Amino acid sequence: MQDSLILEVANIETDVLTGIYSEETGRPQPLRISICVALAPEAHFSPDTPLAASKNYMDLKFAATRGLPQGVHFTLIESIGDHIAETLFVQDARIERVTVKIVKLAISEAGEEIGMTLTRHRRG
């Protein structure tokens, strides 16, 4: 069985220009974004293992917030997920897989989560 390391940042709330309907275009939509990143772990993590042996969680948060281009309208939230995954793959060659879950808060009611989950694997 192969070991794995999954880093997670969950429930980041941010506003992004997205949507296909006229009432959505031109204004930021509130989204809740969660990210899971898989990378090969070190053989062992001791108490003094440096951060370089893993990945800074704040890099994941950056990809879902300030790493998204300002003023760009994403027609589909799937394209936001792809942008986040691509940003993380470029940042760190050790990343093997990225999963991005996006919930559209403006259309969610009574605690339901309306959105999508996209998983991308590093290619070649």
N, CA, C and O atoms as a MOPAC input file, in Angstrom:
PM7 MOZYME 1SCF
protein

 N      0.85100 1    -1.17600 1     0.00000 1
 C      0.00000 1     0.00000 1     0.00000 1
 C      0.89700 1     1.24100 1     0.00000 1
 O      1.90400 1     1.28800 1     0.70700 1
 N      0.53100 1     2.21900 1    -0.78000 1
 C      1.32100 1     3.44300 1    -0.91900 1
 C      0.86200 1     4.50200 1     0.08600 1
 O     -0.33500 1     4.74300 1     0.24600 1
 N      1.82200 1     5.12600 1     0.75500 1
 C      1.50400 1     6.21800 1     1.67700 1
 C      1.07600 1     7.44700 1     0.88800 1
 O      1.43900 1     7.61100 1    -0.27600 1
 N      0.30400 1     8.30200 1     1.53300 1
 C     -0.08800 1     9.55600 1     0.88200 1
 C     -0.18600 1    10.65400 1     1.92900 1
 O     -0.32800 1    10.39400 1     3.12400 1
 N     -0.10700 1    11.86600 1     1.45500 1
 C     -0.27500 1    13.04600 1     2.30200 1
 C     -1.31800 1    13.92400 1     1.63600 1
 O     -1.15000 1    14.33000 1     0.48600 1
 N     -2.39100 1    14.21700 1     2.35100 1
 C     -3.46000 1    15.07000 1     1.84100 1
 C     -3.48600 1    16.33800 1     2.69000 1
 O     -3.71400 1    16.28000 1     3.89900 1
 N     -3.25100 1    17.47400 1     2.05300 1
 C     -3.36700 1    18.76400 1     2.73000 1
 C     -4.72600 1    19.35000 1     2.38600 1
 O     -5.18200 1    19.23500 1     1.24800 1
 N     -5.37300 1    19.97200 1     3.35500 1
 C     -6.72000 1    20.49300 1     3.13800 1
 C     -6.87500 1    21.90700 1     3.68100 1
 O     -6.35200 1    22.25200 1     4.74000 1
 N     -7.60000 1    22.70300 1     2.93300 1
 C     -8.08400 1    23.99800 1     3.40000 1
 C     -9.56500 1    24.01900 1     3.03600 1
 O     -9.92100 1    23.88400 1     1.86500 1
 N    -10.42100 1    24.18600 1     4.03100 1
 C    -11.85900 1    24.05700 1     3.79100 1
 C    -12.60700 1    25.34800 1     4.10200 1
 O    -12.24000 1    26.11500 1     4.99200 1
 N    -13.67200 1    25.55400 1     3.32900 1
 C    -14.65400 1    26.60400 1     3.59600 1
 C    -14.10700 1    28.02500 1     3.51600 1
 O    -14.43600 1    28.87500 1     4.34300 1
 N    -13.27100 1    28.27200 1     2.51200 1
 C    -12.79700 1    29.63100 1     2.24200 1
 C    -13.94600 1    30.37400 1     1.56700 1
 O    -14.42500 1    29.93400 1     0.52200 1
 N    -14.39000 1    31.46800 1     2.12900 1
 C    -15.45500 1    32.24800 1     1.49700 1
 C    -14.84300 1    33.44400 1     0.79200 1
 O    -14.10400 1    34.22800 1     1.38800 1
 N    -15.16400 1    33.57000 1    -0.49000 1
 C    -14.60900 1    34.63900 1    -1.31300 1
 C    -15.60400 1    34.99800 1    -2.41000 1
 O    -16.44000 1    34.17700 1    -2.78800 1
 N    -15.51500 1    36.20500 1    -2.91400 1
 C    -16.38000 1    36.65300 1    -4.00600 1
 C    -15.60700 1    36.57800 1    -5.31800 1
 O    -14.46900 1    37.03800 1    -5.40900 1
 N    -16.24600 1    35.98600 1    -6.33900 1
 C    -15.61300 1    35.80400 1    -7.64400 1
 C    -16.61900 1    36.17100 1    -8.72800 1
 O    -17.80700 1    35.87300 1    -8.60700 1
 N    -16.13900 1    36.81800 1    -9.78900 1
 C    -16.99500 1    37.09500 1   -10.94800 1
 C    -17.27800 1    35.77800 1   -11.65400 1
 O    -16.38700 1    35.20800 1   -12.28300 1
 N    -18.51100 1    35.29000 1   -11.55400 1
 C    -18.87800 1    34.02400 1   -12.17100 1
 C    -20.37500 1    33.97900 1   -12.41500 1
 O    -21.14000 1    34.70800 1   -11.78400 1
 N    -20.78500 1    33.11700 1   -13.33600 1
 C    -22.20300 1    32.91400 1   -13.60400 1
 C    -22.53200 1    33.05200 1   -15.07200 1
 O    -21.82500 1    33.71500 1   -15.83100 1
 N    -23.63800 1    32.40100 1   -15.46100 1
 C    -24.06800 1    32.45300 1   -16.86100 1
 C    -25.34900 1    33.25500 1   -17.04800 1
 O    -25.67400 1    33.65100 1   -18.16800 1
 N    -26.07000 1    33.49500 1   -15.97700 1
 C    -27.34100 1    34.20800 1   -16.09400 1
 C    -27.12700 1    35.71400 1   -15.98500 1
 O    -26.17200 1    36.17200 1   -15.36000 1
 N    -28.02300 1    36.47200 1   -16.59800 1
 C    -27.85800 1    37.92900 1   -16.63700 1
 C    -27.78600 1    38.53900 1   -15.24000 1
 O    -27.07100 1    39.51900 1   -15.03000 1
 N    -28.51400 1    37.97400 1   -14.29000 1
 C    -28.47800 1    38.51700 1   -12.92700 1
 C    -27.16400 1    38.18400 1   -12.20500 1
 O    -26.87800 1    38.74900 1   -11.14900 1
 N    -26.37100 1    37.27300 1   -12.76800 1
 C    -25.08900 1    36.90600 1   -12.16100 1
 C    -23.90600 1    37.64900 1   -12.78600 1
 O    -22.91900 1    37.93200 1   -12.10700 1
 N    -24.00500 1    37.95700 1   -14.05100 1
 C    -22.85400 1    38.54300 1   -14.74400 1
 C    -22.63000 1    39.98600 1   -14.31000 1
 O    -23.57500 1    40.73200 1   -14.05400 1
 N    -21.36600 1    40.35400 1   -14.23600 1
 C    -21.01700 1    41.72500 1   -13.88700 1
 C    -20.90200 1    42.00300 1   -12.41300 1
 O    -20.47000 1    43.08700 1   -12.02100 1
 N    -21.28400 1    41.03400 1   -11.57200 1
 C    -21.11200 1    41.23900 1   -10.13500 1
 C    -20.52700 1    39.98300 1    -9.49700 1
 O    -20.82900 1    38.86100 1    -9.90300 1
 N    -19.70300 1    40.19200 1    -8.51100 1
 C    -19.09000 1    39.03900 1    -7.84200 1
 C    -20.13800 1    38.17600 1    -7.14700 1
 O    -21.10500 1    38.68400 1    -6.57800 1
 N    -19.93000 1    36.87500 1    -7.20600 1
 C    -20.81400 1    35.91800 1    -6.55300 1
 C    -20.08100 1    35.32800 1    -5.34400 1
 O    -18.89600 1    35.00800 1    -5.44000 1
 N    -20.76900 1    35.18100 1    -4.21400 1
 C    -20.11500 1    34.57600 1    -3.04900 1
 C    -19.97000 1    33.06000 1    -3.23500 1
 O    -20.92900 1    32.36100 1    -3.56300 1
 N    -18.75700 1    32.58200 1    -3.01800 1
 C    -18.46400 1    31.15700 1    -3.14800 1
 C    -17.81800 1    30.64700 1    -1.86600 1
 O    -17.16300 1    31.39600 1    -1.14200 1
 N    -18.01400 1    29.36500 1    -1.60100 1
 C    -17.28400 1    28.68300 1    -0.52600 1
 C    -16.42000 1    27.62100 1    -1.20400 1
 O    -16.93300 1    26.73200 1    -1.88500 1
 N    -15.11400 1    27.72200 1    -1.01300 1
 C    -14.16900 1    26.86300 1    -1.71800 1
 C    -13.38100 1    26.02200 1    -0.71700 1
 O    -12.87100 1    26.52900 1     0.28200 1
 N    -13.29500 1    24.72300 1    -1.01000 1
 C    -12.46400 1    23.80100 1    -0.23100 1
 C    -11.49700 1    23.11700 1    -1.18300 1
 O    -11.85600 1    22.77600 1    -2.31100 1
 N    -10.26800 1    22.91900 1    -0.72200 1
 C     -9.21800 1    22.35100 1    -1.56800 1
 C     -8.52800 1    21.21100 1    -0.82300 1
 O     -8.19900 1    21.33600 1     0.35700 1
 N     -8.31300 1    20.09500 1    -1.52900 1
 C     -7.49200 1    18.99000 1    -1.03700 1
 C     -6.37900 1    18.76300 1    -2.04400 1
 O     -6.62300 1    18.68700 1    -3.24800 1
 N     -5.16400 1    18.65700 1    -1.54900 1
 C     -3.99200 1    18.46100 1    -2.39800 1
 C     -3.27000 1    17.20300 1    -1.93300 1
 O     -2.97700 1    17.04900 1    -0.74800 1
 N     -2.98500 1    16.30200 1    -2.87700 1
 C     -2.24500 1    15.07400 1    -2.56100 1
 C     -0.81200 1    15.21000 1    -3.04200 1
 O     -0.55500 1    15.61700 1    -4.17500 1
 N      0.11000 1    14.86500 1    -2.16600 1
 C      1.50300 1    14.81300 1    -2.57100 1
 C      2.17300 1    13.64400 1    -1.86800 1
 O      1.70900 1    13.18800 1    -0.82300 1
 N      3.25800 1    13.16600 1    -2.44100 1
 C      3.98500 1    12.05600 1    -1.83700 1
 C      4.60600 1    12.52900 1    -0.52500 1
 O      5.29100 1    13.55100 1    -0.49500 1
 N      4.37000 1    11.78700 1     0.55800 1
 C      4.91600 1    12.22400 1     1.84300 1
 C      6.37700 1    11.81300 1     2.01100 1
 O      6.87900 1    10.92200 1     1.32700 1
 N      7.02400 1    12.47900 1     2.92700 1
 C      8.35300 1    12.05700 1     3.35500 1
 C      8.22000 1    10.66700 1     3.99100 1
 O      7.12500 1    10.26100 1     4.37900 1
 N      9.31300 1     9.95900 1     4.09300 1
 C      9.28400 1     8.62900 1     4.71400 1
 C      8.85500 1     8.71200 1     6.17900 1
 O      8.23800 1     7.78800 1     6.71000 1
 N      9.19400 1     9.84900 1     6.83500 1
 C      8.82900 1    10.03800 1     8.23900 1
 C      8.85800 1    11.53600 1     8.55100 1
 O      9.73900 1    12.25900 1     8.08600 1
 N      7.89000 1    11.99000 1     9.34000 1
 C      7.86800 1    13.37800 1     9.80200 1
 C      8.23600 1    13.39000 1    11.28700 1
 O      7.45000 1    12.94900 1    12.12500 1
 N      9.40400 1    13.88300 1    11.60600 1
 C      9.83900 1    13.98300 1    12.99900 1
 C      9.43300 1    15.35500 1    13.53800 1
 O      9.03900 1    16.22400 1    12.76000 1
 N      9.52000 1    15.56600 1    14.84600 1
 C      9.12300 1    16.86100 1    15.40300 1
 C      9.85600 1    18.05800 1    14.79800 1
 O      9.31600 1    19.16400 1    14.78100 1
 N     11.07000 1    17.85400 1    14.30300 1
 C     11.82400 1    18.98100 1    13.75200 1
 C     11.87300 1    18.99000 1    12.21800 1
 O     12.72400 1    19.65200 1    11.62500 1
 N     10.96300 1    18.25900 1    11.59000 1
 C     10.91200 1    18.26100 1    10.12700 1
 C     10.57200 1    19.67300 1     9.64200 1
 O      9.61200 1    20.26700 1    10.13100 1
 N     11.33200 1    20.21800 1     8.69900 1
 C     11.06700 1    21.58400 1     8.21900 1
 C      9.84500 1    21.64300 1     7.29600 1
 O      9.43200 1    20.63500 1     6.72200 1
 N      9.28600 1    22.82900 1     7.17000 1
 C      8.11500 1    23.04200 1     6.31900 1
 C      8.37300 1    22.60500 1     4.88000 1
 O      7.44800 1    22.16100 1     4.19900 1
 N      9.59400 1    22.72100 1     4.41200 1
 C      9.92400 1    22.34600 1     3.03300 1
 C      9.60900 1    20.87700 1     2.73800 1
 O      9.50200 1    20.49700 1     1.57200 1
 N      9.46000 1    20.05200 1     3.76800 1
 C      9.12500 1    18.64300 1     3.57400 1
 C      7.64400 1    18.44800 1     3.27100 1
 O      7.22900 1    17.35900 1     2.87600 1
 N      6.85300 1    19.48800 1     3.45200 1
 C      5.41900 1    19.44000 1     3.16600 1
 C      5.09100 1    20.61100 1     2.24700 1
 O      5.87500 1    20.94600 1     1.36000 1
 N      3.94100 1    21.22800 1     2.45800 1
 C      3.53500 1    22.39100 1     1.66700 1
 C      2.82900 1    23.35400 1     2.60300 1
 O      2.09000 1    22.93100 1     3.49200 1
 N      3.04900 1    24.62000 1     2.41100 1
 C      2.40800 1    25.63800 1     3.23400 1
 C      0.91600 1    25.70100 1     2.89000 1
 O      0.55400 1    25.88700 1     1.72800 1
 N      0.06000 1    25.54900 1     3.88700 1
 C     -1.39000 1    25.60100 1     3.68200 1
 C     -1.82900 1    26.92900 1     3.07400 1
 O     -2.81600 1    26.98900 1     2.34100 1
 N     -1.09500 1    27.98400 1     3.38200 1
 C     -1.47100 1    29.30300 1     2.87600 1
 C     -1.34400 1    29.38700 1     1.35400 1
 O     -1.99100 1    30.23000 1     0.73100 1
 N     -0.51900 1    28.52700 1     0.74600 1
 C     -0.45000 1    28.47300 1    -0.71600 1
 C     -1.78000 1    28.00700 1    -1.30100 1
 O     -2.19200 1    28.47500 1    -2.36200 1
 N     -2.45000 1    27.08500 1    -0.61100 1
 C     -3.75900 1    26.61100 1    -1.06000 1
 C     -4.78000 1    27.74100 1    -0.96400 1
 O     -5.56500 1    27.96600 1    -1.88600 1
 N     -4.75900 1    28.44700 1     0.16200 1
 C     -5.68700 1    29.56600 1     0.34500 1
 C     -5.43900 1    30.64900 1    -0.70500 1
 O     -6.39000 1    31.19800 1    -1.26200 1
 N     -4.17100 1    30.95900 1    -0.97900 1
 C     -3.82700 1    31.95900 1    -1.99300 1
 C     -4.41600 1    31.58300 1    -3.35100 1
 O     -4.96400 1    32.44100 1    -4.04400 1
 N     -4.31100 1    30.31200 1    -3.73700 1
 C     -4.81000 1    29.87300 1    -5.05000 1
 C     -6.31000 1    30.10300 1    -5.19700 1
 O     -6.80100 1    30.30000 1    -6.30800 1
 N     -7.04600 1    30.07900 1    -4.07100 1
 C     -8.50400 1    30.25500 1    -4.10600 1
 C     -8.93900 1    31.69400 1    -3.86300 1
 O    -10.13000 1    31.99800 1    -3.93200 1
 N     -7.99300 1    32.58100 1    -3.57900 1
 C     -8.35400 1    33.97600 1    -3.28100 1
 C     -7.53900 1    34.91700 1    -4.16400 1
 O     -7.93400 1    35.20400 1    -5.29400 1
 N     -6.42000 1    35.39100 1    -3.66300 1
 C     -5.61000 1    36.35800 1    -4.41400 1
 C     -4.99100 1    35.77700 1    -5.68100 1
 O     -4.56800 1    36.52900 1    -6.55900 1
 N     -4.93100 1    34.45000 1    -5.78900 1
 C     -4.39700 1    33.81100 1    -6.98800 1
 C     -5.36400 1    33.80800 1    -8.15500 1
 O     -4.97600 1    33.50900 1    -9.28400 1
 N     -6.63600 1    34.14100 1    -7.88900 1
 C     -7.61600 1    34.25700 1    -8.97900 1
 C     -7.47700 1    35.64100 1    -9.60700 1
 O     -7.38400 1    36.63700 1    -8.88900 1
 N     -7.46200 1    35.71400 1   -10.92800 1
 C     -7.25500 1    37.01300 1   -11.57800 1
 C     -8.41300 1    37.97500 1   -11.32000 1
 O     -9.57900 1    37.60600 1   -11.46500 1
 N     -8.08900 1    39.19800 1   -10.94100 1
 C     -9.09500 1    40.23500 1   -10.70800 1
 C     -9.68600 1    40.68700 1   -12.04200 1
 O     -8.97100 1    40.80500 1   -13.03700 1
 N    -10.98400 1    40.93600 1   -12.05500 1
 C    -11.64100 1    41.46100 1   -13.24400 1
 C    -11.95000 1    40.43500 1   -14.31300 1
 O    -12.50400 1    40.78500 1   -15.35500 1
 N    -11.60500 1    39.17100 1   -14.08300 1
 C    -11.89900 1    38.11300 1   -15.05300 1
 C    -13.20500 1    37.44000 1   -14.65800 1
 O    -13.38500 1    37.05100 1   -13.50500 1
 N    -14.12400 1    37.30300 1   -15.62800 1
 C    -15.40100 1    36.63200 1   -15.38200 1
 C    -15.27400 1    35.16700 1   -15.78500 1
 O    -14.99100 1    34.85700 1   -16.94200 1
 N    -15.48400 1    34.27600 1   -14.83500 1
 C    -15.48500 1    32.83800 1   -15.08500 1
 C    -16.93100 1    32.42200 1   -15.35400 1
 O    -17.76800 1    32.47800 1   -14.45300 1
 N    -17.22700 1    32.01100 1   -16.57300 1
 C    -18.59900 1    31.62300 1   -16.90300 1
 C    -19.06100 1    30.47300 1   -16.01400 1
 O    -20.15200 1    30.52500 1   -15.44700 1
 N    -18.23600 1    29.43900 1   -15.89200 1
 C    -18.57700 1    28.27000 1   -15.08100 1
 C    -17.68300 1    28.20300 1   -13.84500 1
 O    -16.51200 1    28.57900 1   -13.89700 1
 N    -18.23900 1    27.72400 1   -12.74000 1
 C    -17.40100 1    27.54600 1   -11.55800 1
 C    -16.37600 1    26.43100 1   -11.78800 1
 O    -15.34900 1    26.38600 1   -11.11100 1
 N    -16.64700 1    25.54000 1   -12.73000 1
 C    -15.66200 1    24.51700 1   -13.07400 1
 C    -14.35200 1    25.15300 1   -13.53900 1
 O    -13.27100 1    24.63400 1   -13.26000 1
 N    -14.45200 1    26.27300 1   -14.24600 1
 C    -13.23300 1    26.94300 1   -14.72100 1
 C    -12.46200 1    27.58000 1   -13.56400 1
 O    -11.24200 1    27.72700 1   -13.64200 1
 N    -13.15300 1    27.95200 1   -12.51000 1
 C    -12.47200 1    28.44000 1   -11.30400 1
 C    -11.68900 1    27.28700 1   -10.67900 1
 O    -10.53600 1    27.44900 1   -10.28100 1
 N    -12.33200 1    26.12200 1   -10.59900 1
 C    -11.64900 1    24.93900 1   -10.07500 1
 C    -10.40800 1    24.59900 1   -10.87100 1
 O     -9.36800 1    24.27300 1   -10.29800 1
 N    -10.51100 1    24.67400 1   -12.20500 1
 C     -9.34900 1    24.40200 1   -13.05200 1
 C     -8.23400 1    25.41800 1   -12.81300 1
 O     -7.06000 1    25.05200 1   -12.76300 1
 N     -8.59600 1    26.68900 1   -12.66700 1
 C     -7.58000 1    27.72300 1   -12.43700 1
 C     -6.85000 1    27.46700 1   -11.12000 1
 O     -5.62800 1    27.59900 1   -11.04700 1
 N     -7.59500 1    27.10400 1   -10.09100 1
 C     -6.98700 1    26.80700 1    -8.79100 1
 C     -6.03900 1    25.61400 1    -8.91200 1
 O     -4.91200 1    25.66400 1    -8.41900 1
 N     -6.49200 1    24.54500 1    -9.56700 1
 C     -5.64900 1    23.35200 1    -9.73100 1
 C     -4.37900 1    23.68200 1   -10.50800 1
 O     -3.28600 1    23.27800 1   -10.11300 1
 N     -4.51900 1    24.41200 1   -11.60700 1
 C     -3.35300 1    24.77000 1   -12.42000 1
 C     -2.36400 1    25.62200 1   -11.62700 1
 O     -1.15200 1    25.43200 1   -11.73200 1
 N     -2.88200 1    26.56200 1   -10.83400 1
 C     -2.01800 1    27.39900 1   -10.00300 1
 C     -1.19300 1    26.54200 1    -9.05200 1
 O      0.00600 1    26.76500 1    -8.89000 1
 N     -1.83400 1    25.56600 1    -8.42700 1
 C     -1.13400 1    24.71500 1    -7.46200 1
 C     -0.13500 1    23.78700 1    -8.14500 1
 O      0.95700 1    23.56900 1    -7.62100 1
 N     -0.48900 1    23.23800 1    -9.30200 1
 C      0.45800 1    22.38400 1   -10.03000 1
 C      1.70500 1    23.16600 1   -10.42900 1
 O      2.81600 1    22.64000 1   -10.36000 1
 N      1.52700 1    24.41700 1   -10.84600 1
 C      2.67000 1    25.25300 1   -11.23900 1
 C      3.53300 1    25.59200 1   -10.01900 1
 O      4.75900 1    25.64300 1   -10.11600 1
 N      2.89200 1    25.82000 1    -8.88000 1
 C      3.61200 1    26.19300 1    -7.65300 1
 C      4.54400 1    25.10300 1    -7.15200 1
 O      5.63200 1    25.38600 1    -6.65100 1
 N      4.10700 1    23.83600 1    -7.29200 1
 C      4.83800 1    22.76400 1    -6.61700 1
 C      4.78500 1    21.47400 1    -7.43200 1
 O      3.71500 1    20.89100 1    -7.60900 1
 N      5.92700 1    21.03700 1    -7.92000 1
 C      6.00800 1    19.83700 1    -8.76100 1
 C      5.68600 1    18.55700 1    -7.99000 1
 O      5.44600 1    17.51600 1    -8.60300 1
 N      5.67700 1    18.61600 1    -6.66400 1
 C      5.37400 1    17.41800 1    -5.86400 1
 C      3.88900 1    17.11100 1    -5.80200 1
 O      3.50200 1    16.00300 1    -5.42800 1
 N      3.05200 1    18.07200 1    -6.16300 1
 C      1.60400 1    17.86000 1    -6.09000 1
 C      1.18500 1    16.86700 1    -7.16400 1
 O      1.48000 1    17.04300 1    -8.34600 1
 N      0.48900 1    15.81500 1    -6.72900 1
 C      0.04100 1    14.76100 1    -7.63500 1
 C     -1.42100 1    14.92700 1    -8.04600 1
 O     -1.80600 1    14.58500 1    -9.16500 1
 N     -2.23000 1    15.45600 1    -7.12600 1
 C     -3.67500 1    15.55700 1    -7.37600 1
 C     -4.23000 1    16.75200 1    -6.61400 1
 O     -3.80500 1    17.04600 1    -5.49700 1
 N     -5.18600 1    17.43500 1    -7.23700 1
 C     -5.87600 1    18.56000 1    -6.60200 1
 C     -7.38000 1    18.32400 1    -6.73000 1
 O     -7.87900 1    18.03200 1    -7.81700 1
 N     -8.09200 1    18.45200 1    -5.62100 1
 C     -9.55500 1    18.39100 1    -5.63000 1
 C    -10.07400 1    19.72800 1    -5.11400 1
 O     -9.66600 1    20.19900 1    -4.05200 1
 N    -10.97700 1    20.32800 1    -5.87800 1
 C    -11.55200 1    21.62500 1    -5.52100 1
 C    -13.07100 1    21.47300 1    -5.45000 1
 O    -13.70700 1    21.03500 1    -6.40900 1
 N    -13.64100 1    21.83900 1    -4.30700 1
 C    -15.09700 1    21.85400 1    -4.14000 1
 C    -15.52600 1    23.30700 1    -4.05100 1
 O    -14.98200 1    24.07900 1    -3.26200 1
 N    -16.51400 1    23.67500 1    -4.87300 1
 C    -17.01900 1    25.05100 1    -4.87100 1
 C    -18.52500 1    25.02000 1    -4.66300 1
 O    -19.25200 1    24.33000 1    -5.37800 1
 N    -18.98200 1    25.77900 1    -3.67000 1
 C    -20.41000 1    25.91700 1    -3.37700 1
 C    -20.82200 1    27.34200 1    -3.71800 1
 O    -20.17000 1    28.30200 1    -3.30800 1
 N    -21.91500 1    27.47200 1    -4.47600 1
 C    -22.45400 1    28.79200 1    -4.82900 1
 C    -23.40700 1    29.22700 1    -3.70900 1
 O    -24.54400 1    28.76100 1    -3.63200 1
 N    -22.93500 1    30.10900 1    -2.86200 1
 C    -23.69700 1    30.50300 1    -1.67700 1
 C    -24.95900 1    31.28700 1    -2.01100 1
 O    -25.94600 1    31.19700 1    -1.28000 1
 N    -24.95100 1    32.04900 1    -3.09100 1
 C    -26.10100 1    32.89800 1    -3.41900 1
 C    -27.34400 1    32.08600 1    -3.77800 1
 O    -28.46500 1    32.57700 1    -3.63800 1
 N    -27.15700 1    30.85300 1    -4.23900 1
 C    -28.32800 1    30.05200 1    -4.61500 1
 C    -28.58800 1    28.90500 1    -3.64200 1
 O    -29.53200 1    28.13700 1    -3.82500 1
 N    -27.76100 1    28.78700 1    -2.62000 1
 C    -27.94700 1    27.73800 1    -1.62000 1
 C    -28.92100 1    28.22500 1    -0.55400 1
 O    -28.82500 1    29.35600 1    -0.07800 1
 N    -29.85300 1    27.36200 1    -0.19100 1
 C    -30.85600 1    27.70500 1     0.82100 1
 C    -30.91900 1    26.60200 1     1.86900 1
 O    -30.64000 1    25.44000 1     1.57100 1
 N    -31.27600 1    26.95600 1     3.07100 1
 C    -31.53700 1    25.99600 1     4.14800 1
 C    -30.40000 1    24.99500 1     4.34300 1
 O    -30.64300 1    23.81500 1     4.59500 1
 N    -29.16300 1    25.46800 1     4.22700 1
 C    -28.02300 1    24.60600 1     4.49400 1
 C    -27.59400 1    23.69100 1     3.36600 1
 O    -26.60800 1    22.96500 1     3.49900 1
 N    -28.32900 1    23.71400 1     2.23900 1
 C    -27.91100 1    22.85200 1     1.12300 1
 C    -26.64700 1    23.41200 1     0.48800 1
 O    -26.34900 1    24.59900 1     0.61600 1
 N    -25.91700 1    22.55900 1    -0.18700 1
 C    -24.69100 1    22.97200 1    -0.86100 1
 C    -24.84800 1    22.70200 1    -2.35100 1
 O    -24.82800 1    21.55100 1    -2.78700 1
 N    -25.00200 1    23.75900 1    -3.12100 1
 C    -25.16200 1    23.64300 1    -4.56800 1
 C    -23.85200 1    24.06500 1    -5.21000 1
 O    -23.39600 1    25.19400 1    -5.03100 1
 N    -23.25700 1    23.16000 1    -5.95100 1
 C    -21.97900 1    23.46900 1    -6.57100 1
 C    -21.38600 1    22.26600 1    -7.26500 1
 O    -22.10900 1    21.44300 1    -7.82600 1
 N    -20.06000 1    22.16100 1    -7.22700 1
 C    -19.38900 1    21.06300 1    -7.91400 1
 C    -18.07900 1    20.73700 1    -7.20800 1
 O    -17.54600 1    21.53100 1    -6.43200 1
 N    -17.57900 1    19.53700 1    -7.50400 1
 C    -16.26300 1    19.10600 1    -7.05200 1
 C    -15.49400 1    18.63000 1    -8.27300 1
 O    -15.97600 1    17.79300 1    -9.03600 1
 N    -14.29400 1    19.17000 1    -8.45300 1
 C    -13.44100 1    18.84400 1    -9.59500 1
 C    -12.13000 1    18.26200 1    -9.07400 1
 O    -11.49900 1    18.83900 1    -8.18800 1
 N    -11.72500 1    17.12500 1    -9.62100 1
 C    -10.42900 1    16.52900 1    -9.28700 1
 C     -9.57300 1    16.47900 1   -10.53800 1
 O    -10.00400 1    15.98900 1   -11.58100 1
 N     -8.36100 1    16.98900 1   -10.42300 1
 C     -7.38700 1    16.96300 1   -11.52000 1
 C     -6.12400 1    16.26100 1   -11.03200 1
 O     -5.67100 1    16.47100 1    -9.90700 1
 N     -5.56600 1    15.42300 1   -11.90500 1
 C     -4.30900 1    14.73200 1   -11.63900 1
 C     -3.22000 1    15.37600 1   -12.48300 1
 O     -3.47100 1    15.82300 1   -13.60200 1
 N     -2.01300 1    15.42000 1   -11.94100 1
 C     -0.88900 1    15.95800 1   -12.70700 1
 C     -0.71000 1    15.10400 1   -13.95400 1
 O     -0.71800 1    13.87500 1   -13.89300 1
 N     -0.55200 1    15.77000 1   -15.06700 1
 C     -0.35400 1    15.07700 1   -16.34100 1
 C      1.10200 1    15.22300 1   -16.76500 1
 O      1.70800 1    16.28900 1   -16.65400 1
 N      1.64100 1    14.09600 1   -17.26000 1
 C      2.98600 1    14.06100 1   -17.83400 1
 C      3.91800 1    14.90600 1   -17.15600 1
 O      5.08600 1    14.96900 1   -17.53900 1

